[in-house]
Amino acid sequence: MTFAYDDKGKFFTDVISKTPIPALVQTTTHLIKGFVHVRKDERVKDELERDGHFLALTDASVSDAEGKILYKKEFIAIHKDQIVWIIPDEKILERED
């Protein structure tokens, strides 16, 4: 990790701070619940429009068409071409509890 300081003491780093947003992601074959990480003051839509072919989710659970949970993983990368829709919503993950 690189740190740089300017004359006023402000520091700069290669690390990009992101906020985890609870989301429900429908792919062509599975429903995935987890957290999409977005940059400060940005939206999930902005993350989807970034360069790159994959969207990262953390604390993800992958369900089949019947709703049966197939996998629970700390990290999963979803190819953006496979995403049908995505709903960012704080209440989605609360409903599971």
PDB file as gemmi writes it, atoms N, CA and C in Angstrom:
CRYST1    1.000    1.000    1.000  90.00  90.00  90.00 P 1                      
ATOM      1  N   MET A   1       0.845  -1.160   0.000  1.00  0.00           N  
ATOM      2  CA  MET A   1       0.000   0.000   0.000  1.00  0.00           C  
ATOM      3  C   MET A   1       0.898   1.233   0.000  1.00  0.00           C  
ATOM      4  N   THR A   2       0.573   2.211  -0.823  1.00  0.00           N  
ATOM      5  CA  THR A   2       1.366   3.415  -0.961  1.00  0.00           C  
ATOM      6  C   THR A   2       0.661   4.592  -0.304  1.00  0.00           C  
ATOM      7  N   PHE A   3       1.414   5.378   0.450  1.00  0.00           N  
ATOM      8  CA  PHE A   3       0.893   6.604   1.043  1.00  0.00           C  
ATOM      9  C   PHE A   3       1.724   7.767   0.546  1.00  0.00           C  
ATOM     10  N   ALA A   4       1.076   8.886   0.272  1.00  0.00           N  
ATOM     11  CA  ALA A   4       1.764  10.111  -0.108  1.00  0.00           C  
ATOM     12  C   ALA A   4       1.121  11.263   0.655  1.00  0.00           C  
ATOM     13  N   TYR A   5       1.916  12.252   1.014  1.00  0.00           N  
ATOM     14  CA  TYR A   5       1.428  13.403   1.763  1.00  0.00           C  
ATOM     15  C   TYR A   5       1.692  14.670   0.970  1.00  0.00           C  
ATOM     16  N   ASP A   6       0.756  15.627   1.053  1.00  0.00           N  
ATOM     17  CA  ASP A   6       0.997  16.916   0.412  1.00  0.00           C  
ATOM     18  C   ASP A   6       1.500  17.910   1.459  1.00  0.00           C  
ATOM     19  N   ASP A   7       1.711  19.184   1.049  1.00  0.00           N  
ATOM     20  CA  ASP A   7       2.255  20.224   1.932  1.00  0.00           C  
ATOM     21  C   ASP A   7       1.378  20.488   3.151  1.00  0.00           C  
ATOM     22  N   LYS A   8       0.077  20.282   3.026  1.00  0.00           N  
ATOM     23  CA  LYS A   8      -0.854  20.580   4.112  1.00  0.00           C  
ATOM     24  C   LYS A   8      -1.087  19.383   5.029  1.00  0.00           C  
ATOM     25  N   GLY A   9      -0.425  18.272   4.773  1.00  0.00           N  
ATOM     26  CA  GLY A   9      -0.574  17.096   5.619  1.00  0.00           C  
ATOM     27  C   GLY A   9      -1.656  16.133   5.169  1.00  0.00           C  
ATOM     28  N   LYS A  10      -2.330  16.459   4.058  1.00  0.00           N  
ATOM     29  CA  LYS A  10      -3.350  15.549   3.540  1.00  0.00           C  
ATOM     30  C   LYS A  10      -2.643  14.337   2.942  1.00  0.00           C  
ATOM     31  N   PHE A  11      -3.179  13.143   3.213  1.00  0.00           N  
ATOM     32  CA  PHE A  11      -2.531  11.948   2.680  1.00  0.00           C  
ATOM     33  C   PHE A  11      -3.377  11.314   1.584  1.00  0.00           C  
ATOM     34  N   PHE A  12      -2.700  10.635   0.695  1.00  0.00           N  
ATOM     35  CA  PHE A  12      -3.311   9.956  -0.439  1.00  0.00           C  
ATOM     36  C   PHE A  12      -2.867   8.498  -0.399  1.00  0.00           C  
ATOM     37  N   THR A  13      -3.761   7.602  -0.801  1.00  0.00           N  
ATOM     38  CA  THR A  13      -3.462   6.171  -0.767  1.00  0.00           C  
ATOM     39  C   THR A  13      -4.059   5.480  -1.988  1.00  0.00           C  
ATOM     40  N   ASP A  14      -3.542   4.296  -2.307  1.00  0.00           N  
ATOM     41  CA  ASP A  14      -4.070   3.501  -3.415  1.00  0.00           C  
ATOM     42  C   ASP A  14      -5.361   2.781  -3.027  1.00  0.00           C  
ATOM     43  N   VAL A  15      -5.664   2.741  -1.737  1.00  0.00           N  
ATOM     44  CA  VAL A  15      -6.850   2.047  -1.246  1.00  0.00           C  
ATOM     45  C   VAL A  15      -8.091   2.887  -1.525  1.00  0.00           C  
ATOM     46  N   ILE A  16      -9.118   2.265  -2.086  1.00  0.00           N  
ATOM     47  CA  ILE A  16     -10.376   2.954  -2.373  1.00  0.00           C  
ATOM     48  C   ILE A  16     -11.391   2.524  -1.326  1.00  0.00           C  
ATOM     49  N   SER A  17     -11.891   3.493  -0.563  1.00  0.00           N  
ATOM     50  CA  SER A  17     -12.889   3.187   0.464  1.00  0.00           C  
ATOM     51  C   SER A  17     -14.236   2.923  -0.192  1.00  0.00           C  
ATOM     52  N   LYS A  18     -14.889   1.853   0.255  1.00  0.00           N  
ATOM     53  CA  LYS A  18     -16.202   1.506  -0.290  1.00  0.00           C  
ATOM     54  C   LYS A  18     -17.160   1.190   0.851  1.00  0.00           C  
ATOM     55  N   THR A  19     -18.444   1.367   0.574  1.00  0.00           N  
ATOM     56  CA  THR A  19     -19.499   1.094   1.539  1.00  0.00           C  
ATOM     57  C   THR A  19     -20.264  -0.148   1.099  1.00  0.00           C  
ATOM     58  N   PRO A  20     -20.470  -1.121   2.001  1.00  0.00           N  
ATOM     59  CA  PRO A  20     -21.253  -2.304   1.629  1.00  0.00           C  
ATOM     60  C   PRO A  20     -22.746  -1.982   1.591  1.00  0.00           C  
ATOM     61  N   ILE A  21     -23.394  -2.308   0.479  1.00  0.00           N  
ATOM     62  CA  ILE A  21     -24.823  -2.075   0.291  1.00  0.00           C  
ATOM     63  C   ILE A  21     -25.514  -3.432   0.154  1.00  0.00           C  
ATOM     64  N   PRO A  22     -26.471  -3.747   1.038  1.00  0.00           N  
ATOM     65  CA  PRO A  22     -27.202  -5.011   0.882  1.00  0.00           C  
ATOM     66  C   PRO A  22     -27.946  -5.023  -0.451  1.00  0.00           C  
ATOM     67  N   ALA A  23     -27.903  -6.147  -1.140  1.00  0.00           N  
ATOM     68  CA  ALA A  23     -28.542  -6.216  -2.454  1.00  0.00           C  
ATOM     69  C   ALA A  23     -29.030  -7.625  -2.758  1.00  0.00           C  
ATOM     70  N   LEU A  24     -30.014  -7.662  -3.623  1.00  0.00           N  
ATOM     71  CA  LEU A  24     -30.564  -8.901  -4.157  1.00  0.00           C  
ATOM     72  C   LEU A  24     -30.267  -8.874  -5.653  1.00  0.00           C  
ATOM     73  N   VAL A  25     -29.555  -9.890  -6.157  1.00  0.00           N  
ATOM     74  CA  VAL A  25     -29.134  -9.931  -7.555  1.00  0.00           C  
ATOM     75  C   VAL A  25     -29.731 -11.165  -8.224  1.00  0.00           C  
ATOM     76  N   GLN A  26     -30.498 -10.947  -9.285  1.00  0.00           N  
ATOM     77  CA  GLN A  26     -31.045 -12.057 -10.077  1.00  0.00           C  
ATOM     78  C   GLN A  26     -30.149 -12.253 -11.288  1.00  0.00           C  
ATOM     79  N   THR A  27     -29.586 -13.456 -11.413  1.00  0.00           N  
ATOM     80  CA  THR A  27     -28.821 -13.778 -12.615  1.00  0.00           C  
ATOM     81  C   THR A  27     -29.724 -14.606 -13.523  1.00  0.00           C  
ATOM     82  N   THR A  28     -29.185 -15.067 -14.620  1.00  0.00           N  
ATOM     83  CA  THR A  28     -29.987 -15.863 -15.551  1.00  0.00           C  
ATOM     84  C   THR A  28     -30.427 -17.190 -14.944  1.00  0.00           C  
ATOM     85  N   THR A  29     -29.710 -17.666 -13.919  1.00  0.00           N  
ATOM     86  CA  THR A  29     -30.049 -18.968 -13.334  1.00  0.00           C  
ATOM     87  C   THR A  29     -30.192 -18.987 -11.816  1.00  0.00           C  
ATOM     88  N   HIS A  30     -29.719 -17.957 -11.115  1.00  0.00           N  
ATOM     89  CA  HIS A  30     -29.705 -17.975  -9.653  1.00  0.00           C  
ATOM     90  C   HIS A  30     -30.116 -16.625  -9.061  1.00  0.00           C  
ATOM     91  N   LEU A  31     -30.530 -16.678  -7.803  1.00  0.00           N  
ATOM     92  CA  LEU A  31     -30.814 -15.477  -7.024  1.00  0.00           C  
ATOM     93  C   LEU A  31     -29.727 -15.374  -5.963  1.00  0.00           C  
ATOM     94  N   ILE A  32     -29.079 -14.219  -5.888  1.00  0.00           N  
ATOM     95  CA  ILE A  32     -27.955 -14.045  -4.972  1.00  0.00           C  
ATOM     96  C   ILE A  32     -28.244 -12.882  -4.032  1.00  0.00           C  
ATOM     97  N   LYS A  33     -28.095 -13.124  -2.735  1.00  0.00           N  
ATOM     98  CA  LYS A  33     -28.238 -12.084  -1.720  1.00  0.00           C  
ATOM     99  C   LYS A  33     -26.865 -11.842  -1.129  1.00  0.00           C  
ATOM    100  N   GLY A  34     -26.510 -10.570  -0.980  1.00  0.00           N  
ATOM    101  CA  GLY A  34     -25.207 -10.249  -0.406  1.00  0.00           C  
ATOM    102  C   GLY A  34     -24.995  -8.755  -0.365  1.00  0.00           C  
ATOM    103  N   PHE A  35     -23.734  -8.358  -0.299  1.00  0.00           N  
ATOM    104  CA  PHE A  35     -23.372  -6.948  -0.229  1.00  0.00           C  
ATOM    105  C   PHE A  35     -22.552  -6.549  -1.453  1.00  0.00           C  
ATOM    106  N   VAL A  36     -23.008  -5.510  -2.142  1.00  0.00           N  
ATOM    107  CA  VAL A  36     -22.253  -4.885  -3.224  1.00  0.00           C  
ATOM    108  C   VAL A  36     -21.500  -3.726  -2.586  1.00  0.00           C  
ATOM    109  N   HIS A  37     -20.237  -3.573  -2.906  1.00  0.00           N  
ATOM    110  CA  HIS A  37     -19.431  -2.507  -2.308  1.00  0.00           C  
ATOM    111  C   HIS A  37     -19.277  -1.368  -3.310  1.00  0.00           C  
ATOM    112  N   VAL A  38     -19.741  -0.176  -2.907  1.00  0.00           N  
ATOM    113  CA  VAL A  38     -19.700   0.990  -3.787  1.00  0.00           C  
ATOM    114  C   VAL A  38     -18.852   2.083  -3.160  1.00  0.00           C  
ATOM    115  N   ARG A  39     -18.279   2.910  -4.012  1.00  0.00           N  
ATOM    116  CA  ARG A  39     -17.467   4.027  -3.537  1.00  0.00           C  
ATOM    117  C   ARG A  39     -18.327   5.039  -2.799  1.00  0.00           C  
ATOM    118  N   LYS A  40     -17.703   5.773  -1.917  1.00  0.00           N  
ATOM    119  CA  LYS A  40     -18.408   6.778  -1.120  1.00  0.00           C  
ATOM    120  C   LYS A  40     -19.140   7.758  -2.034  1.00  0.00           C  
ATOM    121  N   ASP A  41     -20.373   8.085  -1.674  1.00  0.00           N  
ATOM    122  CA  ASP A  41     -21.221   9.032  -2.407  1.00  0.00           C  
ATOM    123  C   ASP A  41     -21.572   8.561  -3.817  1.00  0.00           C  
ATOM    124  N   GLU A  42     -21.514   7.250  -4.065  1.00  0.00           N  
ATOM    125  CA  GLU A  42     -21.925   6.715  -5.361  1.00  0.00           C  
ATOM    126  C   GLU A  42     -23.041   5.704  -5.163  1.00  0.00           C  
ATOM    127  N   ARG A  43     -23.595   5.233  -6.278  1.00  0.00           N  
ATOM    128  CA  ARG A  43     -24.720   4.298  -6.259  1.00  0.00           C  
ATOM    129  C   ARG A  43     -24.291   2.946  -6.816  1.00  0.00           C  
ATOM    130  N   VAL A  44     -25.150   1.950  -6.605  1.00  0.00           N  
ATOM    131  CA  VAL A  44     -24.894   0.628  -7.180  1.00  0.00           C  
ATOM    132  C   VAL A  44     -24.824   0.748  -8.700  1.00  0.00           C  
ATOM    133  N   LYS A  45     -25.669   1.576  -9.277  1.00  0.00           N  
ATOM    134  CA  LYS A  45     -25.670   1.796 -10.730  1.00  0.00           C  
ATOM    135  C   LYS A  45     -24.295   2.253 -11.216  1.00  0.00           C  
ATOM    136  N   ASP A  46     -23.648   3.129 -10.455  1.00  0.00           N  
ATOM    137  CA  ASP A  46     -22.312   3.601 -10.829  1.00  0.00           C  
ATOM    138  C   ASP A  46     -21.312   2.446 -10.825  1.00  0.00           C  
ATOM    139  N   GLU A  47     -21.445   1.549  -9.861  1.00  0.00           N  
ATOM    140  CA  GLU A  47     -20.552   0.387  -9.789  1.00  0.00           C  
ATOM    141  C   GLU A  47     -20.771  -0.535 -10.995  1.00  0.00           C  
ATOM    142  N   LEU A  48     -22.022  -0.702 -11.400  1.00  0.00           N  
ATOM    143  CA  LEU A  48     -22.333  -1.541 -12.563  1.00  0.00           C  
ATOM    144  C   LEU A  48     -21.784  -0.951 -13.863  1.00  0.00           C  
ATOM    145  N   GLU A  49     -21.709   0.378 -13.931  1.00  0.00           N  
ATOM    146  CA  GLU A  49     -21.254   1.037 -15.158  1.00  0.00           C  
ATOM    147  C   GLU A  49     -19.738   1.167 -15.247  1.00  0.00           C  
ATOM    148  N   ARG A  50     -19.015   0.790 -14.216  1.00  0.00           N  
ATOM    149  CA  ARG A  50     -17.551   0.853 -14.247  1.00  0.00           C  
ATOM    150  C   ARG A  50     -16.995  -0.152 -15.257  1.00  0.00           C  
ATOM    151  N   ASP A  51     -15.781   0.140 -15.708  1.00  0.00           N  
ATOM    152  CA  ASP A  51     -15.082  -0.814 -16.569  1.00  0.00           C  
ATOM    153  C   ASP A  51     -14.877  -2.110 -15.793  1.00  0.00           C  
ATOM    154  N   GLY A  52     -14.809  -3.178 -16.496  1.00  0.00           N  
ATOM    155  CA  GLY A  52     -14.635  -4.486 -15.854  1.00  0.00           C  
ATOM    156  C   GLY A  52     -15.857  -5.339 -16.119  1.00  0.00           C  
ATOM    157  N   HIS A  53     -15.651  -6.625 -16.145  1.00  0.00           N  
ATOM    158  CA  HIS A  53     -16.715  -7.557 -16.502  1.00  0.00           C  
ATOM    159  C   HIS A  53     -17.428  -8.160 -15.302  1.00  0.00           C  
ATOM    160  N   PHE A  54     -16.899  -7.951 -14.088  1.00  0.00           N  
ATOM    161  CA  PHE A  54     -17.455  -8.621 -12.917  1.00  0.00           C  
ATOM    162  C   PHE A  54     -17.910  -7.640 -11.850  1.00  0.00           C  
ATOM    163  N   LEU A  55     -18.938  -8.054 -11.105  1.00  0.00           N  
ATOM    164  CA  LEU A  55     -19.432  -7.319  -9.946  1.00  0.00           C  
ATOM    165  C   LEU A  55     -19.150  -8.192  -8.727  1.00  0.00           C  
ATOM    166  N   ALA A  56     -18.496  -7.631  -7.731  1.00  0.00           N  
ATOM    167  CA  ALA A  56     -18.151  -8.386  -6.527  1.00  0.00           C  
ATOM    168  C   ALA A  56     -19.253  -8.275  -5.484  1.00  0.00           C  
ATOM    169  N   LEU A  57     -19.567  -9.397  -4.847  1.00  0.00           N  
ATOM    170  CA  LEU A  57     -20.488  -9.436  -3.714  1.00  0.00           C  
ATOM    171  C   LEU A  57     -19.791 -10.150  -2.564  1.00  0.00           C  
ATOM    172  N   THR A  58     -20.058  -9.692  -1.344  1.00  0.00           N  
ATOM    173  CA  THR A  58     -19.524 -10.360  -0.161  1.00  0.00           C  
ATOM    174  C   THR A  58     -20.672 -10.904   0.674  1.00  0.00           C  
ATOM    175  N   ASP A  59     -20.348 -11.837   1.551  1.00  0.00           N  
ATOM    176  CA  ASP A  59     -21.345 -12.494   2.406  1.00  0.00           C  
ATOM    177  C   ASP A  59     -22.557 -12.920   1.578  1.00  0.00           C  
ATOM    178  N   ALA A  60     -22.284 -13.621   0.499  1.00  0.00           N  
ATOM    179  CA  ALA A  60     -23.313 -13.968  -0.486  1.00  0.00           C  
ATOM    180  C   ALA A  60     -23.917 -15.343  -0.231  1.00  0.00           C  
ATOM    181  N   SER A  61     -25.216 -15.433  -0.494  1.00  0.00           N  
ATOM    182  CA  SER A  61     -25.889 -16.734  -0.515  1.00  0.00           C  
ATOM    183  C   SER A  61     -26.527 -16.888  -1.889  1.00  0.00           C  
ATOM    184  N   VAL A  62     -26.274 -18.033  -2.514  1.00  0.00           N  
ATOM    185  CA  VAL A  62     -26.741 -18.311  -3.870  1.00  0.00           C  
ATOM    186  C   VAL A  62     -27.878 -19.319  -3.788  1.00  0.00           C  
ATOM    187  N   SER A  63     -29.041 -18.946  -4.347  1.00  0.00           N  
ATOM    188  CA  SER A  63     -30.220 -19.820  -4.324  1.00  0.00           C  
ATOM    189  C   SER A  63     -30.600 -20.245  -5.731  1.00  0.00           C  
ATOM    190  N   ASP A  64     -31.209 -21.433  -5.839  1.00  0.00           N  
ATOM    191  CA  ASP A  64     -31.699 -21.899  -7.136  1.00  0.00           C  
ATOM    192  C   ASP A  64     -33.098 -21.335  -7.393  1.00  0.00           C  
ATOM    193  N   ALA A  65     -33.722 -21.761  -8.486  1.00  0.00           N  
ATOM    194  CA  ALA A  65     -35.037 -21.238  -8.884  1.00  0.00           C  
ATOM    195  C   ALA A  65     -36.128 -21.541  -7.862  1.00  0.00           C  
ATOM    196  N   GLU A  66     -35.960 -22.599  -7.082  1.00  0.00           N  
ATOM    197  CA  GLU A  66     -36.953 -22.962  -6.067  1.00  0.00           C  
ATOM    198  C   GLU A  66     -36.709 -22.262  -4.732  1.00  0.00           C  
ATOM    199  N   GLY A  67     -35.622 -21.503  -4.628  1.00  0.00           N  
ATOM    200  CA  GLY A  67     -35.309 -20.798  -3.390  1.00  0.00           C  
ATOM    201  C   GLY A  67     -34.405 -21.556  -2.441  1.00  0.00           C  
ATOM    202  N   LYS A  68     -33.950 -22.744  -2.838  1.00  0.00           N  
ATOM    203  CA  LYS A  68     -33.046 -23.541  -2.004  1.00  0.00           C  
ATOM    204  C   LYS A  68     -31.646 -22.934  -2.057  1.00  0.00           C  
ATOM    205  N   ILE A  69     -31.059 -22.678  -0.889  1.00  0.00           N  
ATOM    206  CA  ILE A  69     -29.710 -22.112  -0.847  1.00  0.00           C  
ATOM    207  C   ILE A  69     -28.704 -23.192  -1.232  1.00  0.00           C  
ATOM    208  N   LEU A  70     -27.940 -22.893  -2.281  1.00  0.00           N  
ATOM    209  CA  LEU A  70     -26.937 -23.828  -2.788  1.00  0.00           C  
ATOM    210  C   LEU A  70     -25.565 -23.575  -2.181  1.00  0.00           C  
ATOM    211  N   TYR A  71     -25.220 -22.295  -2.009  1.00  0.00           N  
ATOM    212  CA  TYR A  71     -23.903 -21.916  -1.510  1.00  0.00           C  
ATOM    213  C   TYR A  71     -24.026 -20.698  -0.607  1.00  0.00           C  
ATOM    214  N   LYS A  72     -23.113 -20.610   0.340  1.00  0.00           N  
ATOM    215  CA  LYS A  72     -22.897 -19.396   1.126  1.00  0.00           C  
ATOM    216  C   LYS A  72     -21.400 -19.149   1.075  1.00  0.00           C  
ATOM    217  N   LYS A  73     -21.015 -17.993   0.540  1.00  0.00           N  
ATOM    218  CA  LYS A  73     -19.600 -17.678   0.369  1.00  0.00           C  
ATOM    219  C   LYS A  73     -19.307 -16.272   0.876  1.00  0.00           C  
ATOM    220  N   GLU A  74     -18.074 -16.071   1.355  1.00  0.00           N  
ATOM    221  CA  GLU A  74     -17.661 -14.741   1.801  1.00  0.00           C  
ATOM    222  C   GLU A  74     -17.482 -13.797   0.614  1.00  0.00           C  
ATOM    223  N   PHE A  75     -17.145 -14.353  -0.553  1.00  0.00           N  
ATOM    224  CA  PHE A  75     -16.917 -13.524  -1.746  1.00  0.00           C  
ATOM    225  C   PHE A  75     -17.380 -14.279  -2.981  1.00  0.00           C  
ATOM    226  N   ILE A  76     -18.008 -13.550  -3.880  1.00  0.00           N  
ATOM    227  CA  ILE A  76     -18.377 -14.115  -5.179  1.00  0.00           C  
ATOM    228  C   ILE A  76     -18.286 -12.993  -6.214  1.00  0.00           C  
ATOM    229  N   ALA A  77     -17.795 -13.319  -7.398  1.00  0.00           N  
ATOM    230  CA  ALA A  77     -17.725 -12.364  -8.506  1.00  0.00           C  
ATOM    231  C   ALA A  77     -18.721 -12.816  -9.569  1.00  0.00           C  
ATOM    232  N   ILE A  78     -19.622 -11.928  -9.948  1.00  0.00           N  
ATOM    233  CA  ILE A  78     -20.666 -12.248 -10.923  1.00  0.00           C  
ATOM    234  C   ILE A  78     -20.356 -11.523 -12.226  1.00  0.00           C  
ATOM    235  N   HIS A  79     -20.356 -12.256 -13.331  1.00  0.00           N  
ATOM    236  CA  HIS A  79     -20.157 -11.619 -14.635  1.00  0.00           C  
ATOM    237  C   HIS A  79     -21.357 -10.714 -14.908  1.00  0.00           C  
ATOM    238  N   LYS A  80     -21.089  -9.474 -15.237  1.00  0.00           N  
ATOM    239  CA  LYS A  80     -22.164  -8.487 -15.416  1.00  0.00           C  
ATOM    240  C   LYS A  80     -23.153  -8.887 -16.506  1.00  0.00           C  
ATOM    241  N   ASP A  81     -22.704  -9.629 -17.508  1.00  0.00           N  
ATOM    242  CA  ASP A  81     -23.610 -10.068 -18.576  1.00  0.00           C  
ATOM    243  C   ASP A  81     -24.668 -11.047 -18.067  1.00  0.00           C  
ATOM    244  N   GLN A  82     -24.426 -11.669 -16.913  1.00  0.00           N  
ATOM    245  CA  GLN A  82     -25.364 -12.646 -16.358  1.00  0.00           C  
ATOM    246  C   GLN A  82     -26.419 -12.012 -15.444  1.00  0.00           C  
ATOM    247  N   ILE A  83     -26.258 -10.719 -15.137  1.00  0.00           N  
ATOM    248  CA  ILE A  83     -27.193 -10.046 -14.233  1.00  0.00           C  
ATOM    249  C   ILE A  83     -28.451  -9.640 -14.987  1.00  0.00           C  
ATOM    250  N   VAL A  84     -29.611 -10.088 -14.487  1.00  0.00           N  
ATOM    251  CA  VAL A  84     -30.905  -9.721 -15.063  1.00  0.00           C  
ATOM    252  C   VAL A  84     -31.401  -8.446 -14.393  1.00  0.00           C  
ATOM    253  N   TRP A  85     -31.369  -8.418 -13.062  1.00  0.00           N  
ATOM    254  CA  TRP A  85     -31.722  -7.223 -12.299  1.00  0.00           C  
ATOM    255  C   TRP A  85     -31.027  -7.260 -10.943  1.00  0.00           C  
ATOM    256  N   ILE A  86     -30.976  -6.073 -10.314  1.00  0.00           N  
ATOM    257  CA  ILE A  86     -30.370  -5.952  -8.994  1.00  0.00           C  
ATOM    258  C   ILE A  86     -31.187  -4.958  -8.180  1.00  0.00           C  
ATOM    259  N   ILE A  87     -31.455  -5.303  -6.927  1.00  0.00           N  
ATOM    260  CA  ILE A  87     -32.206  -4.418  -6.039  1.00  0.00           C  
ATOM    261  C   ILE A  87     -31.337  -4.118  -4.817  1.00  0.00           C  
ATOM    262  N   PRO A  88     -30.849  -2.883  -4.692  1.00  0.00           N  
ATOM    263  CA  PRO A  88     -30.142  -2.511  -3.466  1.00  0.00           C  
ATOM    264  C   PRO A  88     -31.176  -2.112  -2.418  1.00  0.00           C  
ATOM    265  N   ASP A  89     -31.142  -2.757  -1.250  1.00  0.00           N  
ATOM    266  CA  ASP A  89     -32.167  -2.485  -0.244  1.00  0.00           C  
ATOM    267  C   ASP A  89     -31.726  -2.993   1.116  1.00  0.00           C  
ATOM    268  N   GLU A  90     -31.692  -2.111   2.092  1.00  0.00           N  
ATOM    269  CA  GLU A  90     -31.317  -2.473   3.456  1.00  0.00           C  
ATOM    270  C   GLU A  90     -32.235  -3.548   4.026  1.00  0.00           C  
ATOM    271  N   LYS A  91     -33.507  -3.532   3.670  1.00  0.00           N  
ATOM    272  CA  LYS A  91     -34.490  -4.416   4.284  1.00  0.00           C  
ATOM    273  C   LYS A  91     -34.445  -5.845   3.740  1.00  0.00           C  
ATOM    274  N   ILE A  92     -33.825  -6.062   2.597  1.00  0.00           N  
ATOM    275  CA  ILE A  92     -33.784  -7.395   1.987  1.00  0.00           C  
ATOM    276  C   ILE A  92     -33.131  -8.403   2.920  1.00  0.00           C  
ATOM    277  N   LEU A  93     -31.970  -8.070   3.443  1.00  0.00           N  
ATOM    278  CA  LEU A  93     -31.247  -9.014   4.279  1.00  0.00           C  
ATOM    279  C   LEU A  93     -31.860  -9.117   5.669  1.00  0.00           C  
ATOM    280  N   GLU A  94     -32.551  -8.078   6.132  1.00  0.00           N  
ATOM    281  CA  GLU A  94     -33.223  -8.126   7.433  1.00  0.00           C  
ATOM    282  C   GLU A  94     -34.352  -9.148   7.411  1.00  0.00           C  
ATOM    283  N   ARG A  95     -35.031  -9.312   6.285  1.00  0.00           N  
ATOM    284  CA  ARG A  95     -36.165 -10.229   6.168  1.00  0.00           C  
ATOM    285  C   ARG A  95     -35.756 -11.675   6.369  1.00  0.00           C  
ATOM    286  N   GLU A  96     -34.484 -11.996   6.116  1.00  0.00           N  
ATOM    287  CA  GLU A  96     -34.002 -13.365   6.287  1.00  0.00           C  
ATOM    288  C   GLU A  96     -33.897 -13.754   7.752  1.00  0.00           C  
ATOM    289  N   ASP A  97     -33.652 -12.774   8.626  1.00  0.00           N  
ATOM    290  CA  ASP A  97     -33.435 -13.061  10.053  1.00  0.00           C  
ATOM    291  C   ASP A  97     -34.687 -13.499  10.763  1.00  0.00           C  
TER     292      ASP A  97                                                      
END                                                                             
